[in-house]
Amino acid sequence: MATAVRGKQPSLSQLRAFAAVAEHLHFRDAAAAIGMSQPALSGAVSALEETLGVQLVERTTRKVLLSPAGERLAARAKAVLDAVGELMEEAAAVRAPFTGVLRLGVIPTVAPYLLPDVLRLVHGAYPDLDLQVHEEQTSSLLEGLAAGRLDLLLLAVPLGVPGVTEIPLFDEDFVLVTPEGHPLGGRRDLSREVLRELPLLLLDEGHCLRDQALDICREAGRDEHTPVTTTAAGLATLVQLVAGGLGVTLLPRTAVEVETGRGGLLTGVFAEPAPARRIALATRTGAARQGEFEEFARALRAALAPLPVRLRTEAPGGA
C-alpha cells in the first residue's frame, strides 16, 4: 500500500463511507444506508486508503472484509463521526433559545424571595433550559460574570461597571421592621428622618443591602459616625435580632412576608417617596444570548407581577 499523502487529511465523506462499509461489509448495502451511489462510496473508501497510506478493506467478488488496519481504524472513524454529530447537536442547541446551560448568579437578599418564581417560570416555560443557580455577594457575582463562570445575574442595581448591561425588572420599597410594641411599628406615614437616631441593625460588610441602607440613612440626615453595633450574615438572623429587641432594620418589600412571619415583629411604611431599591438582570455587554436574556426578563416581569413591586419596562442600560 502506498504511503500516506503528506499534509492531506480525511474528509468526513470518506470517513462516513468507510464506517458504513465497516458496519455492513457490503458496498451496495453501505451505499444505500448513507444515500451514496456505489461507485461514489467505493471511490471515497479508496481515497481514504490513499490519504492514510493503509489498506482498510479486502475486496473480493462476493464479499468485503476489513483488513487488520481497517479493524483498528473503524472504531476511530466511528468515534470521529460521533463527535462531529455531537458538535452539530450542540450548535443547534446554541442556536435554539432557552436550551442548554444557563448559569444564574443571585445575591442573598434576593435569592430566597424571587427564586421560587424564577424556578416556576423556567420549569413551566423553558423545560429544556438547564438552570444552574449560584448564590453569592455582588462582588463575587461580577467577577464570575467577567470571567465567564456565570452567564446572567439577578441583583440590585445600579452597578456602574463597564462592560455590564443591566436589564431592569422592578423597583421595591423598603419598610422599617421593629419589635412588637415599638411606637413606629405599624405606622403608614413614616418620615425618613426617623432613621437619624434609631438603633439600626445591618447586614455584614459585603452585602449590597447594607450599603443601600446606609445610603438611605445618610440621605435622611443620619450622622455617619452614629454607630452600628450589631450586624448579621443574613436577613433571617437580622429580623430575629429585631424581634429580640436589639434594634430595628430595613427590609425590602419582597422579603417581608417570608422574614416577618415568625411573629414578634411589626412593619412601618414610609411616606412617598419611600426609600427603594431596583432589581435587574445583568449580563456582559454584547453577550451572544442578549436577545434571549431580554425575552427572559419580559417573562420574569410578568411572573413577578403579583409581588409588592413596581415593574420596570425601560430598555436595557449598560456601562
C-alpha positions in Angstrom: 0.0 0.0 0.0 1.3 3.5 -0.8 2.4 5.7 2.0 0.1 8.4 3.3 -0.2 11.6 1.3 1.6 14.2 3.4 -0.4 17.2 4.5 -3.7 15.6 3.4 -6.5 14.8 5.9 -9.5 12.5 5.5 -12.8 14.2 4.7 -16.0 13.5 6.7 -17.5 12.0 3.5 -14.6 9.5 3.3 -14.9 8.5 7.0 -18.7 8.2 6.6 -18.3 5.9 3.6 -15.7 3.7 5.4 -17.8 3.5 8.6 -20.8 2.3 6.5 -18.7 -0.4 4.8 -17.2 -1.5 8.2 -20.8 -1.8 9.5 -22.4 -3.6 6.6 -19.4 -5.4 5.0 -21.2 -4.9 1.7 -20.7 -2.0 -0.7 -24.2 -1.9 -2.1 -25.8 -2.1 1.4 -23.4 0.5 2.8 -24.1 2.9 -0.1 -27.8 2.6 0.3 -27.5 3.2 4.1 -25.8 6.6 3.7 -27.5 7.6 0.4 -24.5 7.4 -1.9 -24.0 5.7 -5.2 -22.0 2.5 -5.0 -19.2 3.9 -7.3 -19.0 7.1 -5.2 -18.8 5.1 -2.0 -16.1 2.8 -3.4 -14.2 5.9 -4.6 -14.4 7.5 -1.1 -13.0 4.4 0.6 -10.2 4.2 -1.9 -9.4 7.9 -1.4 -9.3 7.4 2.4 -6.9 4.5 2.0 -4.7 6.6 -0.2 -4.8 9.5 2.3 -4.0 7.3 5.3 -1.5 5.1 3.4 -3.1 1.8 4.6 -5.4 -0.8 3.1 -8.7 -0.7 5.0 -10.8 -3.4 3.2 -10.2 -6.5 1.2 -12.4 -6.6 -1.8 -13.5 -9.9 -3.3 -16.1 -10.7 -5.9 -18.5 -12.0 -3.2 -17.9 -10.1 0.0 -15.9 -7.3 1.7 -13.6 -8.0 4.6 -11.8 -5.5 6.9 -8.1 -5.7 6.9 -6.3 -5.7 10.3 -5.8 -1.9 9.8 -9.4 -1.5 8.9 -10.5 -3.3 12.0 -8.5 -1.0 14.2 -9.4 2.2 12.4 -13.1 1.5 12.0 -13.7 2.3 15.7 -11.7 5.5 15.4 -13.7 6.6 12.3 -17.0 6.0 14.2 -15.7 8.0 17.2 -14.8 10.9 14.9 -18.2 10.8 13.3 -20.0 10.6 16.6 -18.0 13.6 17.9 -19.0 15.6 14.8 -22.6 14.7 15.3 -22.4 15.9 18.9 -20.8 19.1 17.7 -23.7 19.7 15.3 -26.2 19.0 18.0 -24.6 21.4 20.4 -24.5 24.1 17.7 -28.2 23.5 17.1 -28.9 23.9 20.9 -26.9 27.1 21.0 -29.0 28.5 18.1 -32.2 27.5 19.8 -33.1 29.9 22.6 -33.7 28.6 26.2 -31.8 25.4 25.8 -28.5 24.2 27.2 -27.0 25.6 30.4 -27.8 28.9 32.0 -25.6 29.8 35.0 -27.6 32.3 37.0 -25.9 34.3 39.9 -28.2 35.7 42.6 -27.5 37.9 45.6 -28.5 36.5 49.1 -31.0 39.3 49.7 -32.9 38.3 46.5 -32.5 34.5 46.2 -34.9 33.3 48.9 -37.7 35.6 47.8 -37.6 35.6 44.0 -36.1 32.1 43.2 -39.4 30.3 43.7 -41.0 32.5 40.9 -37.8 32.1 38.7 -37.9 28.3 39.1 -41.6 28.1 38.3 -41.1 30.2 35.2 -38.2 28.1 34.0 -39.9 24.7 34.7 -43.1 25.9 33.0 -42.0 27.9 30.1 -38.4 26.7 29.4 -38.3 23.0 30.2 -35.2 22.4 28.0 -33.2 25.1 29.9 -30.6 23.7 32.4 -30.7 26.4 35.0 -27.8 26.4 37.5 -28.1 28.8 40.4 -25.2 30.3 42.3 -25.9 32.5 45.4 -23.0 34.9 46.1 -22.4 38.5 47.0 -22.4 41.2 44.4 -18.6 41.5 44.0 -18.2 37.7 43.6 -21.0 37.6 41.0 -19.5 40.4 38.9 -16.1 38.6 39.0 -17.8 35.4 37.8 -19.6 37.2 35.1 -16.4 38.8 33.8 -14.6 35.5 33.9 -17.3 33.7 32.0 -18.2 31.5 35.1 -21.7 33.0 35.2 -24.0 34.0 32.3 -26.6 36.1 33.9 -27.0 37.9 37.3 -30.1 38.8 39.4 -29.2 41.6 41.8 -29.6 45.2 42.9 -28.5 48.0 40.6 -27.1 50.4 39.5 -23.8 48.7 39.3 -21.8 51.2 37.4 -19.5 48.5 36.0 -18.1 49.0 32.5 -19.0 46.1 30.1 -22.1 45.1 32.0 -25.6 45.6 30.7 -28.4 45.9 33.2 -32.0 44.8 32.3 -34.3 46.4 34.9 -37.0 44.2 36.4 -38.7 46.2 39.2 -38.4 48.7 42.0 -39.4 47.8 45.5 -39.8 49.9 48.6 -38.0 49.4 51.9 -40.0 49.1 55.1 -39.0 49.6 58.7 -39.1 46.4 60.8 -39.4 46.9 64.6 -40.1 44.8 67.6 -43.7 44.4 68.8 -44.7 47.4 70.9 -42.4 49.8 69.2 -44.0 53.2 68.7 -43.1 53.3 65.0 -44.4 49.7 64.3 -47.5 49.6 62.1 -47.2 53.2 61.0 -48.1 54.0 57.4 -46.6 57.5 57.1 -43.1 57.3 58.4 -40.7 60.1 57.5 -37.2 59.1 56.5 -35.9 61.4 59.3 -36.9 58.7 61.9 -33.8 56.8 60.7 -31.4 59.5 62.1 -31.3 58.2 65.7 -32.8 54.7 65.7 -30.6 51.7 66.7 -30.2 50.3 63.2 -29.2 46.7 62.7 -27.4 45.9 59.4 -26.0 43.0 57.4 -22.3 42.3 57.4 -19.8 44.1 55.2 -20.0 43.0 51.5 -23.8 42.9 51.3 -25.1 45.5 48.9 -28.3 45.8 51.1 -26.1 47.1 53.9 -24.7 49.8 51.6 -28.2 50.7 50.4 -29.4 51.0 53.9 -26.5 53.3 54.9 -27.2 55.4 51.8 -30.8 55.8 52.8 -29.7 56.8 56.3 -27.2 59.3 55.1 -29.9 60.9 52.8 -32.2 61.1 55.9 -29.5 63.1 57.7 -28.1 60.3 59.9 -24.6 61.1 61.2 -22.2 58.7 59.6 -20.5 58.4 62.9 -23.7 57.1 64.6 -22.5 53.5 65.5 -24.0 50.3 64.1 -23.1 47.9 66.9 -24.7 44.7 65.6 -24.6 43.0 62.2 -25.8 39.7 60.8 -24.8 37.4 57.9 -28.4 37.1 56.6 -31.8 38.7 56.8 -33.3 35.8 58.8 -30.8 36.5 61.6 -31.3 40.2 61.3 -35.0 40.1 61.9 -34.6 37.8 64.8 -32.3 40.3 66.4 -35.0 42.9 65.9 -37.6 40.6 67.4 -35.3 40.2 70.4 -35.3 43.9 71.0 -31.8 44.8 69.9 -32.9 47.4 67.4 -34.7 48.0 64.1 -33.8 47.3 60.5 -34.8 48.0 56.9 -36.2 45.2 54.7 -37.1 45.2 51.0 -40.8 44.5 50.5 -40.3 41.2 48.8 -38.6 39.8 52.0 -41.3 41.0 54.4 -43.7 38.1 54.1 -41.1 35.4 54.5 -39.0 37.1 57.2 -41.6 38.5 59.5 -43.9 35.5 59.5 -42.4 34.1 62.8 -44.1 36.8 64.9 -42.7 39.3 67.3 -42.3 42.0 64.6 -44.1 45.0 63.2 -43.5 46.8 59.9 -43.7 50.5 59.3 -44.3 52.0 55.8 -42.6 55.2 54.7 -44.4 58.1 53.2 -43.9 58.7 49.5 -41.4 58.8 48.0 -40.3 55.8 50.1 -36.7 54.6 50.0 -36.4 51.8 47.4 -34.0 49.6 45.5 -34.0 48.4 41.9 -33.6 44.8 41.0 -32.4 43.8 37.5 -30.8 41.1 35.4 -27.2 41.9 34.4 -25.0 40.3 31.7 -21.9 41.0 29.7 -22.5 43.8 27.2 -22.7 42.3 23.7 -23.3 38.8 25.0 -24.4 36.3 22.3 -27.5 35.5 24.3 -28.5 39.1 24.8 -31.8 38.7 23.0 -32.6 35.6 24.9 -31.9 37.4 28.2 -34.2 40.3 27.3 -37.0 37.9 26.5 -36.4 36.1 29.8 -36.6 39.5 31.6 -40.0 40.2 30.0 -41.3 36.8 31.0 -39.9 37.2 34.5 -41.6 40.6 35.0 -44.9 39.0 34.2 -44.2 36.2 36.7 -43.3 38.7 39.4 -46.3 41.0 38.8 -48.2 39.6 41.9 -45.4 40.8 44.2 -45.4 44.1 46.0 -43.2 45.8 43.5 -43.3 48.3 40.6 -42.3 46.7 37.4 -39.8 48.4 35.1 -40.0 48.1 31.3 -37.4 50.6 30.0 -34.8 49.5 27.5 -31.7 47.8 29.0 -28.8 50.0 30.0 -25.1 49.3 30.3 -21.8 50.9 31.1 
